[in-house]
Amino acid sequence: MTAVNDATTIDKNWVPETRTLLIGDQDVEPGGETWDVYNPATEQVIATVGGASAEQVDAAVAAARRAFPAWAALSGEQRSAHIHRFADALERAADRLLPSIVNEVGTPVSLAEYLQVKMAVDEHLRWAAEAAKTDRTVHLGEYDKPVPTMSDVVHDPVGVVAAITGYNYPLNLAIFKFGAALAAGCTVVLFPSPRTPLTTLFLGDLIKEAGLPPGVMNVIVGGTEVGKQLSSHPGVDRVSFTGSDGVGAKIMEQAAANLAGVTLELGGKSPNIVLEGVDVQKIAVEMHLRWSRNGGQGCAALARLLVHDSVYDEFLEAGATAFDQMVVGDPWDRATNIGPMIRPDHQARVQGFIDDSVAEGGKKLLEVTKPLPEKGWFVNPVLLGNLPHDARAVQNEIFGPVAVILPFRDTEEAIRLANDTPYGLAANVWCDDPVEARRVAEQIRAGTVWINGGGAMRPDAPFGGYGKSGVGRELGEWGMREYLEVKHIQWRI
C-alpha cells in the first residue's frame, strides 16, 4: 500500500470533492435533501452533501439488478481480478483516504493509518478477492432410495445487496460487506451513515477508476427515509447493516416485507475478564488503551471490566498509568490517541452516562482530568465503578471513552456476569492457565472470544454476535455464505 506514514506527504485539510452519486456508470447529481458534514475535532463544516431522491434509490437498485446476471456469470477468477484491481485503486488513494477519514470521523491519524485504511484494503479486501476463486460445490455422492441418484450442492449469489454502514469505520465496514458480496457474485448498492458520507462518496470515483462493470457497485447517500426505502426495496435481495440494535431491529422489520435476508452487525457490551492469579501489572495499561481507542466508538470495545476480588485494587493502581498516557485532542497530532465524539448529541449522550452514573452513586475511579480542547466534541476518558450490574452504564452500549468495572468472587460468577447482558458480540479472558482459559471462553456467549488479548481482526475469521449484537456473520467463509443461496442438484444414475 502507498506509504502514509510520512505526514509531510499528506494534505491534512483534504476532504473528497465528490458530491455526486454513482448509479450504474453515471455520476448523478443528488435530488434529495441536503445537510452539512462536520469535522468533529474542529466543529467546522467541511462539506455540504445531497442525498438521493426516491427515484434515484429506485435507479440505483435497478442498475444493480441489471448488472447482476453478467457479474454472477463471471468465473470466480474473473471476479477476483476485478476486486484486486479495485484494491489497487484504493491503495493508490491511501494518501487521500487517510485524511478523509481523519477529518470526517476524527480518528487519530496514528490509529487510522492501520485500522481505518491499511487493514481494510491490504487484508480484508484482498482476502475477499482470493475467496472469490473458491469452488464451494459439495459432492454428496450416491443415494439409493427409492432409486439410485447422485447429488451436488452448489452455491448461487443471492442477488442485489444493500450495504448500509455505520459512521465509525466507514471504509472497513463497507469493505466487510461489499468485499464478500462482490466475491460471491452479488451486486451492491452502498449506503453510508449520513454522519460520515464523504469517504464513501469518494469510493464512487475509485470504483470507476478500477473499471468495475457499470452497476456492479452503486453509491448513494441520504437520511432515514432513503435508508428505509433502500432496506425495504422489493429489488433488494439482502440487506447488510452495521449500527445500533435499535436501528437494526427496524431494518429487519423493513426487509421482512419482501422476505429479504439480513445480516446485522450491531452493538455490544463486551466483557473483559481478569481471573485470579493474573499479573495485572502486565495487562492493565493494554486493557484501558484498547477499549478507549477510536474514542470508544467501536462495537467490540471491551469496556465492561470484570476483575477478580484478589487483584481488583492492584488492577486499579496499575491502570492509572494508562490514563496518564491518554491524550485527548487534535487527531492530526501523533501524540493524540483519543479523538472526538462524532456529533454534539453523541457527546452529550456519552457525558450523560457519566453524569447519571455518578448521580446514582457510581464513582470515577480513574479519569483523564486535563482540560478538553475549546473546539471539538470531546469527552475525557473515565473508568466508572461502584455500580450494580443492572445499572444503565453497565448494561447499555455507551459508544464513548467510558468503561465500567465490577469485582467478582469466583470464576463461575465471572461467567454469569459476562453473559448477563442482552448483547454477545465479543469478550476477552485473561488467565494464566490455557486449559482453564479455554474452558471459560467456551462458556461465554459471544461471537468472538479472545484469550489474553487475542490478536488482529482476521479476514478469514467470522465476526458477529449473539442476541442483540446481531444476526449472521461477516468476514471469513462464514461472511461469504451470507451472500450465497444453497442449491441441491440431484440426478438419477
C-alpha positions in Angstrom: 0.0 0.0 0.0 1.1 3.6 -0.7 3.1 4.8 2.3 1.0 7.2 4.5 3.4 7.3 7.5 5.2 10.5 6.3 2.9 13.3 7.5 4.7 15.7 5.2 3.2 13.9 2.1 -0.4 14.2 3.3 -2.7 17.2 2.8 -4.2 17.3 6.3 -7.0 19.5 5.2 -8.1 17.3 2.3 -11.6 16.1 2.0 -13.2 14.4 -1.0 -14.7 16.8 -3.5 -17.1 14.2 -4.8 -20.7 15.1 -4.2 -22.4 13.1 -6.9 -24.0 9.7 -6.5 -22.8 6.7 -8.6 -25.7 5.0 -10.3 -24.6 2.5 -12.9 -21.6 4.2 -14.5 -23.0 7.7 -14.2 -22.2 10.5 -11.8 -25.6 11.7 -10.8 -26.4 15.0 -9.0 -28.4 14.2 -5.8 -32.0 15.0 -6.0 -32.9 14.8 -2.3 -32.3 16.7 0.9 -29.0 18.4 1.8 -27.1 18.5 5.0 -23.7 19.7 6.4 -20.9 17.3 7.2 -18.7 18.4 10.2 -15.1 17.8 11.3 -15.9 16.6 14.8 -12.5 17.8 16.1 -13.0 21.4 15.0 -16.8 21.7 14.7 -16.3 23.2 11.3 -18.5 22.4 8.3 -16.2 20.6 5.8 -18.8 19.7 3.2 -22.5 20.0 2.2 -23.9 16.9 0.6 -27.1 16.0 -1.0 -29.0 12.7 -0.6 -30.7 10.6 -3.2 -34.3 11.2 -4.2 -36.8 8.3 -4.1 -36.4 8.0 -7.9 -32.6 7.8 -7.5 -32.9 5.0 -4.9 -35.0 3.1 -7.4 -32.5 3.8 -10.2 -29.6 2.5 -8.1 -31.3 -0.7 -7.3 -32.4 -1.1 -10.9 -28.7 -0.6 -12.0 -27.6 -3.3 -9.6 -30.3 -5.6 -10.9 -29.3 -5.1 -14.5 -25.7 -5.7 -13.7 -26.3 -8.8 -11.7 -26.7 -11.6 -14.3 -23.4 -10.7 -16.1 -21.5 -10.3 -12.9 -22.8 -13.5 -11.4 -22.0 -15.4 -14.6 -18.3 -14.4 -14.4 -15.9 -17.1 -13.2 -14.5 -16.7 -9.7 -11.1 -15.9 -11.2 -12.6 -13.1 -13.2 -14.4 -11.6 -10.2 -11.2 -11.9 -8.2 -9.3 -10.0 -10.8 -11.8 -7.2 -10.7 -11.7 -7.0 -6.9 -8.0 -6.9 -6.9 -8.0 -4.0 -9.4 -10.4 -2.2 -7.1 -8.0 -2.9 -4.2 -5.2 -1.5 -6.3 -7.2 1.7 -6.8 -7.8 2.0 -3.1 -4.1 1.5 -2.4 -3.2 4.3 -4.8 -5.6 6.5 -3.0 -4.4 5.8 0.5 -2.9 9.2 1.0 -6.4 10.6 0.3 -8.5 8.0 2.1 -6.5 8.7 5.3 -7.2 12.4 5.6 -10.8 11.9 4.5 -11.4 9.5 7.4 -9.4 11.6 10.0 -11.3 14.7 9.1 -14.8 13.3 8.9 -14.6 10.6 11.7 -12.0 12.2 14.0 -9.9 9.0 14.4 -6.3 9.9 15.4 -4.0 9.6 12.5 -1.7 7.2 14.3 -4.6 4.8 14.7 -6.4 5.5 11.4 -3.4 4.5 9.2 -3.7 0.9 10.0 -7.2 0.3 11.5 -9.1 2.6 9.1 -7.1 2.2 5.9 -4.4 -0.4 5.6 -6.2 -3.3 7.4 -9.3 -2.7 5.3 -7.6 -2.9 1.9 -4.5 -5.0 2.3 -6.0 -7.6 4.5 -9.8 -7.8 4.2 -10.4 -6.7 0.6 -7.5 -8.8 -0.8 -8.8 -11.8 1.2 -12.2 -11.4 -0.3 -10.7 -11.2 -3.8 -9.0 -14.5 -3.3 -12.1 -16.0 -1.7 -13.9 -15.4 -5.0 -11.9 -18.2 -6.6 -13.1 -20.9 -4.2 -15.2 -23.7 -5.7 -17.8 -24.3 -2.9 -19.5 -27.2 -4.7 -20.2 -30.2 -2.3 -20.4 -33.6 -4.0 -22.8 -35.7 -1.8 -22.3 -38.9 -3.8 -24.8 -41.7 -4.3 -28.2 -42.2 -2.6 -30.2 -45.3 -3.3 -33.8 -44.6 -2.1 -36.1 -45.2 -3.9 -33.8 -45.2 -7.0 -30.1 -44.7 -7.3 -29.1 -41.0 -7.6 -26.2 -38.6 -7.3 -26.3 -35.2 -5.8 -24.3 -31.9 -5.7 -24.8 -28.9 -3.6 -23.9 -25.7 -5.3 -23.9 -22.0 -4.3 -25.5 -19.2 -6.2 -25.2 -15.5 -5.4 -28.1 -14.0 -3.6 -28.6 -11.1 -5.9 -28.7 -7.4 -5.1 -27.3 -6.4 -1.8 -28.0 -3.2 0.2 -24.8 -2.5 2.2 -25.6 0.0 4.9 -22.6 1.1 7.0 -22.0 2.8 10.4 -20.1 6.1 10.9 -17.2 4.9 13.0 -15.2 2.8 10.4 -16.6 4.0 7.0 -14.1 2.1 4.8 -13.7 -1.0 6.9 -17.4 -1.6 7.3 -18.0 -1.0 3.6 -15.3 -3.5 2.6 -16.6 -6.1 5.1 -19.8 -6.0 3.2 -19.1 -5.4 -0.5 -15.9 -7.5 -0.5 -17.8 -10.7 0.3 -20.8 -9.7 -1.7 -18.8 -9.0 -4.9 -16.8 -12.1 -4.4 -19.9 -14.2 -4.1 -21.3 -12.7 -7.4 -23.7 -10.2 -6.0 -24.1 -6.6 -7.0 -24.3 -3.8 -4.4 -25.9 -0.5 -3.5 -23.6 1.1 -0.9 -25.2 3.5 1.6 -23.1 5.1 4.4 -24.1 6.8 7.6 -25.1 10.4 6.8 -22.7 11.4 9.5 -19.7 10.2 7.5 -20.6 10.1 3.8 -17.5 11.7 2.3 -15.2 8.7 2.2 -18.0 6.6 0.7 -18.8 9.2 -2.0 -15.1 9.2 -2.9 -15.3 5.4 -3.4 -17.5 6.2 -6.3 -14.6 7.7 -8.1 -12.4 4.8 -7.3 -15.0 2.3 -8.5 -14.9 3.9 -11.9 -11.1 4.2 -11.8 -10.9 0.4 -11.1 -13.1 -0.4 -14.1 -15.7 -2.3 -12.3 -18.6 -3.1 -14.7 -21.4 -0.5 -14.6 -23.9 -1.2 -11.9 -21.9 -3.8 -10.0 -21.4 -1.2 -7.3 -23.5 1.9 -6.8 -23.1 4.6 -4.2 -26.0 6.6 -2.8 -26.3 8.7 0.4 -29.2 10.1 2.3 -31.1 10.3 5.6 -33.5 8.0 7.4 -36.2 7.9 4.6 -33.6 7.0 2.0 -32.3 4.2 4.2 -35.8 3.0 4.8 -36.6 2.9 1.1 -33.5 1.0 0.4 -33.8 -1.6 3.1 -37.5 -2.3 2.2 -37.0 -2.1 -1.6 -38.5 -5.1 -3.5 -35.5 -5.1 -5.8 -33.1 -5.8 -2.9 -32.4 -9.5 -2.0 -30.3 -9.0 1.1 -29.6 -6.1 3.5 -26.3 -5.9 5.4 -26.3 -3.3 8.1 -23.8 -2.2 10.8 -25.1 0.1 13.6 -27.2 0.1 16.7 -29.5 -2.7 17.7 -32.4 -0.2 17.7 -31.9 0.7 14.1 -31.1 -2.9 13.2 -34.4 -4.1 14.5 -36.2 -1.5 12.3 -34.1 -2.6 9.2 -35.0 -6.2 9.9 -38.7 -5.3 10.0 -38.4 -3.3 6.8 -36.6 -6.1 5.0 -39.1 -8.6 6.2 -41.8 -7.1 4.0 -40.0 -8.7 1.0 -38.7 -11.7 2.9 -35.2 -10.3 2.1 -32.4 -11.8 4.2 -30.5 -9.6 6.6 -27.0 -9.6 8.1 -26.9 -7.3 11.1 -23.7 -6.4 13.0 -25.0 -4.5 15.9 -23.9 -3.3 19.3 -22.0 -4.8 22.2 -21.3 -4.6 25.9 -18.3 -6.8 25.8 -16.8 -8.2 29.0 -13.0 -8.1 29.7 -12.5 -10.8 32.4 -9.4 -10.8 34.7 -9.3 -14.1 36.5 -7.5 -14.9 39.8 -3.7 -15.1 39.6 -3.2 -12.9 36.6 -0.3 -10.4 36.8 -2.4 -7.2 36.3 0.8 -5.1 36.2 1.4 -6.6 32.7 -2.1 -6.1 31.3 -3.9 -3.2 32.9 -2.5 -0.5 30.6 -3.2 -2.5 27.4 -6.7 -3.1 28.5 -7.5 0.5 29.0 -5.8 1.7 25.9 -7.8 -0.8 23.9 -11.3 0.0 25.0 -10.7 3.7 24.6 -9.3 3.6 21.0 -11.3 5.5 18.4 -12.8 7.4 21.3 -14.5 4.2 22.4 -16.6 4.3 19.3 -16.2 0.6 18.5 -18.9 -2.1 18.7 -16.5 -4.6 20.1 -14.9 -2.3 22.7 -14.1 -4.4 25.8 -15.4 -1.7 28.2 -17.1 -3.9 30.8 -14.2 -4.9 33.1 -14.8 -7.9 35.4 -11.9 -8.2 37.8 -11.3 -10.9 40.5 -11.5 -9.5 44.0 -8.0 -10.7 44.8 -6.4 -8.4 42.1 -9.0 -5.6 42.0 -7.2 -3.0 44.0 -3.9 -3.8 42.3 -5.5 -3.6 38.9 -6.9 -0.1 39.6 -3.4 1.1 40.7 -1.7 -0.4 37.7 -4.3 1.1 35.3 -3.7 4.6 36.4 -0.6 4.8 34.1 -2.9 4.2 31.1 -4.9 7.3 31.9 -1.7 9.3 32.1 -0.9 8.0 28.5 -4.3 9.0 27.1 -4.0 12.2 25.1 -7.3 13.8 24.1 -7.2 16.3 21.3 -6.2 17.0 17.7 -6.4 13.8 15.6 -3.5 15.1 13.4 -1.2 15.3 16.4 0.6 11.9 16.6 0.7 12.1 20.3 -3.1 12.0 20.4 -4.8 8.7 20.9 -8.3 9.8 21.9 -10.3 11.7 19.3 -13.7 13.4 19.4 -17.2 12.0 19.5 -18.9 12.2 16.1 -21.5 14.9 16.9 -22.6 17.1 19.8 -25.7 15.0 20.5 -23.5 11.9 20.9 -21.1 13.8 23.1 -24.0 14.8 25.3 -25.2 11.2 25.4 -21.8 9.8 26.5 -21.4 12.5 29.1 -25.0 11.8 30.3 -24.0 8.2 31.0 -21.1 9.5 33.2 -23.2 12.1 35.0 -26.1 9.8 35.6 -23.9 7.1 37.0 -22.2 9.5 39.4 -25.6 10.8 40.5 -26.8 7.2 41.2 -23.8 6.5 43.5 -21.2 5.5 41.0 -17.6 6.7 41.3 -15.0 7.9 38.8 -12.2 5.5 39.8 -9.8 6.6 37.1 -10.1 9.5 34.6 -8.3 12.0 32.5 -8.6 15.4 34.1 -6.8 17.6 31.7 -8.9 20.4 30.2 -10.6 19.5 26.9 -9.9 21.4 23.7 -12.0 24.5 23.3 -13.3 23.2 20.0 -14.4 19.7 19.1 -16.9 17.3 20.6 -14.5 15.6 23.1 -15.1 13.6 26.2 -12.4 12.8 28.7 -12.0 9.0 29.3 -13.2 7.7 32.6 -13.5 4.4 34.4 -16.7 4.1 36.5 -17.1 1.8 39.5 -19.3 1.2 42.5 -22.3 0.4 40.2 -24.6 -2.6 40.3 -24.6 -4.9 37.4 -28.1 -3.9 36.4 -27.1 -0.2 36.2 -27.7 1.5 32.8 -24.0 2.2 32.2 -23.2 -1.5 32.8 -25.9 -2.9 30.6 -26.0 -0.5 27.7 -23.5 0.3 25.0 -22.1 3.8 25.6 -20.0 4.1 22.5 -17.6 6.5 24.0 -14.4 6.6 26.1 -16.2 5.2 29.2 -15.6 1.8 30.9 -17.2 0.2 33.9 -15.5 -2.1 36.4 -17.1 -4.8 38.6 -15.4 -7.2 41.0 -16.3 -10.9 41.2 -15.6 -13.6 43.7 -15.0 -16.7 41.6 -14.8 -17.8 38.0 -18.4 -19.1 37.8 -19.7 -15.7 38.9 -17.5 -14.1 36.3 -19.1 -16.3 33.6 -22.5 -15.4 34.9 -21.9 -11.7 34.9 -20.2 -11.9 31.4 -23.3 -13.4 29.9 -25.8 -11.2 31.8 -26.5 -8.6 29.2 -28.7 -8.6 26.0 -25.5 -8.4 23.9 -23.0 -11.0 22.9 -20.5 -9.6 20.4 -17.1 -10.1 21.9 -15.3 -10.9 25.1 -11.8 -11.4 26.4 -10.5 -13.7 29.1 -7.2 -13.1 30.9 -6.0 -16.3 32.5 -2.5 -17.9 33.1 -3.9 -21.4 32.7 -4.6 -22.1 29.0 -6.9 -25.1 29.8 -9.0 -23.0 32.2 -8.9 -20.0 29.8 -10.3 -22.2 27.0 -13.0 -23.7 29.3 -14.2 -20.2 30.3 -14.0 -18.9 26.7 -16.3 -21.7 25.6 -18.9 -20.7 28.2 -19.1 -17.1 27.1 -22.0 -16.4 24.8 -20.3 -14.1 22.3 -19.4 -14.3 18.7 -15.7 -13.6 19.3 -13.8 -14.5 22.5 -10.1 -13.5 22.8 -7.8 -15.1 25.3 -5.1 -13.0 26.8 -5.7 -10.2 24.4 -6.0 -12.2 21.2 -4.8 -10.6 18.1 -5.7 -8.6 15.0 -9.1 -8.9 13.3 -8.5 -11.8 10.9 -10.1 -11.6 7.5 -10.7 -15.4 7.5 -12.5 -15.5 10.8 -16.2 -14.7 11.4 -17.3 -11.6 13.1 -20.8 -11.0 14.6 -22.7 -11.7 17.7 -25.4 -13.4 19.8 -28.6 -11.8 21.0 -29.0 -8.0 20.3 -25.5 -8.0 18.9 -26.8 -9.1 15.6 -27.9 -11.7 13.0 -25.4 -13.6 10.8 -21.7 -13.1 10.4 -19.3 -11.0 8.4 -15.8 -12.0 7.3 -14.3 -15.3 6.5 -16.1 -18.1 4.8 -19.0 -17.5 7.2 -19.3 -14.0 5.8 -19.2 -15.3 2.3 -22.1 -17.6 2.9 -24.3 -14.7 3.9 -24.4 -13.7 0.2 -24.9 -17.2 -1.3 -28.0 -19.3 -1.8 -27.7 -23.1 -1.5 -29.0 -25.3 -4.3 -29.3 -29.1 -4.3 -28.9 -30.7 -7.7 -29.9 -34.4 -7.9 -29.9 -36.8 -10.9 -30.7 -40.5 -11.5 -27.9 -42.9 -12.4 
